[in-house]
Amino acid sequence: MGGSGQIMTGRRFSPVVFLFAAHGLFGQNDNPVLAPSALKQLSLEELMDVEVTLVSRHAEKLNTAPSAIQVITQEEIRRSGALTLPDALKLASNLQVAQLDGREWAISARGFNHTAANKLLVMIDGRTVYTPLYSGVFWESQHVFLEDVERIEVVSGPGGTLWGSNAVNGVINIVTKDAEATQGAYVATGGGTYDRDFLMARFGEKIAPNAFLRVYGQSRDRNPSLLADGKRAKNASGLFQSGFRLDWKAPSSDKLTLQGDLYESAFGEIATGKTEVAGQNVLGRWTHPFSPESDIQLQIYFDRAYKEATLGPGFTFTDDMRTYDIELHHRLPLGERQSLTWGLGHRIMQDEVGNLVSLAFLPADKDMHRFNVFLQDEILLLEDLRLTLGSKLEHENYSSRKDLGLSGWNAQPSARLAWSPGHIQTLWGALSRAVRTPSRIDVELYAPMPPVPAIVPHFAGSPYFDSEELTAYELGYRIQPAEILSLSVAAFYHRYDDLRSTELPYIADTNFTVEFRNGLMGDSRGIELSARGQPLPGWTLQAGYTYLEKDLWEKSGHTDLTTPRGEWNDPAFQITFQSLTDLPAGFQLNAAGRYIDDLPKPAVQARFTYDAGITWVHRGLSLSVFGRNLADDRDPEFAVKDRAVQEIPRSVYGKIAWRL
């Protein structure tokens, strides 16, 4: 897959290039693992007791977590028929998930959705997958072997205190299974009208006492999306990925995990011909438990992502990003009513860009460092009343925090209070601060590359660009009034400052037409509702509703040349549902639907669509047929200014899987 310092077939630079073209500027788990069969048999009460780690950085019951958190289980993923990570994320009602074309996705929480959304932090087993190129996620590079996912934890709302910069509007962590839970062989294959063909294989083996290994590989070919006139776009895609995970538990109860992946993908483009991505990552994690209430964990990972986009004959833009990360955190009790968690970390990001005359990052090669230290104190005020206080302090290359008087430092404090009377309900509230740190686009982008004649329109990032800030107020309630019903509601008010604007430069003689500045502020408010019920044995229903209002305006002395709407395209509300039904003779029926309100600008009409699937399971064999986007023959989900609207076709595919 590689050679002589280059990745052979996976190369490309993605949404950033096209966002520029569109805007003219740029818009671990150490808990016991539950097998799918075990999750299927869990009652609703037991599902609410499934432990999550994203809210407090240690295992706690979902029912008492003081945050707007939802969990997507392996059983829900399997029965939905999802073949990609974004498809699986559609099952979380507190996310906005939309597919732009055969390659790009717009995914966010609580607004500011875009193909280059930059306020959502995403992790895979604790490995951060955002890129400092634009502070977002290249979703087409994130290929997870979904059969190995234990759960996906989705928090809507800020998480900067524990997880750092860019955990502004939400945090996602994809948690994969321990290798011990994936022993034996698994093979699945199939194909259909849109997902043309796919093959997935995994093998797990016990290689030593208390040591387990799994290896996997997957490939997929997908047909192109459709243009507005019904013709096929030239964006068919192909994917290959493989990886491994090794888990060893020592007699001392120490646990070691080593895992890694390599991938390459190719995507056609309407105008550019071909776009490619490739990468490799490896992660090691050591956990030493002192007691059930105390442990220490060290995690180290390396991640390389290579991207290449051909913008025309002889015009190729490349980006080679290498990330080295080390983090230590320690949890320990302080007396009988306090638990302290602290940690520190260092991340090095080395970026090498192959510039074009029309589009450049200067300097082309950049080493970025990020240091962090955090502290969180959980205090049991009463037997059913818990207060959590904490803050993370980060230092990175660009930002200059005037509130601290220190260049490059950001503080992200939070306070959470949770009251859980009777163990069937939790009332919680939170006050948090989070930041979105500057990216290379904000500071070092030039289009075209200088020097340029004064008569040529041109654009530059700004060395004065500062972190975007959020102050969030949240209130939530979660209750299980009966064994067959659970309900959750969260209300929020977000106050934003120093949001990105596009303005005339600070200094008139810089010879640049416009530059990025921190000229916008705004607020948003909304509500998130979710419900889950089991009206009959073998039948589970879940539904969600989100409502969002948002206002952005120019700060005094600032004039945004592109209007604040250039930063987002969000619906006012959305409704989702999923039904899982066990039928006689080993049949399983799944249905999931979504109603998404109008997208304002660029306009996309409100839409309703649904998916359905039926699976027959007999011992280790399963046969499935799934239908996607069944409400219409083709469906536009998202639009970006100055780009052709593409539509996702109705599709059907079949799947056969063996477990040996």
ABEGO torsion letter per residue (X at the ends): XBEGGBBAABBEBBAAAAAAAAAGAEXXBABBBBBAAAAAABBAAAAAABBBAAAAGBBBBAAABBBBBBBBBAAAAAAAGBABAAAAAAABAABBBBBABAABBBBBBGEGBBAABAABBBBBGGBBABBAAAGBBBAAABBBBAAABABBBBBBEBAAAAAEBGBAAEBBBBBBBBAAAABEBBBBBEEBAABABBBBBBBBBBABBGBBBBBBBBBBBBBBBBBAAGBBBBABBBBBBBBBBBBBBBAAGBBBBBBBBBBBBBBBBAAAGBBBBBBBBBBBBBBBBABAABBBBBBBBBBBBBBBBBAEBGBBBBBBBBBBBBBBBBBBBBEAABBBBBBBBBBBBBBBBBBBAABBBOBABBBBBBBBBBBBBBBBABAABBBBBBBBBBBBAABBBAAAGBBGBBBBBBBBBBBBBGGABBBBBBBBBBBBBBBAAAAABBOBBOBBBAABBBBBBBAABBBBBBBBBBBBBBBBABAABBBBBBBBBBBBBGBBBBBBBABAAAGBABBBBBABBEBBBBBBBBBBBBABBGBBBBBBBBBBBBBBBBBBGBBBAAEAAAABBBBABBBBBBBBBBBBGGBBBBBBBBBBBBBAOBBBBBBBBBBBBBBBBBEABBBBBBBBGAABABBBABBBBGBBBBBBBBBBBBBBBBBX
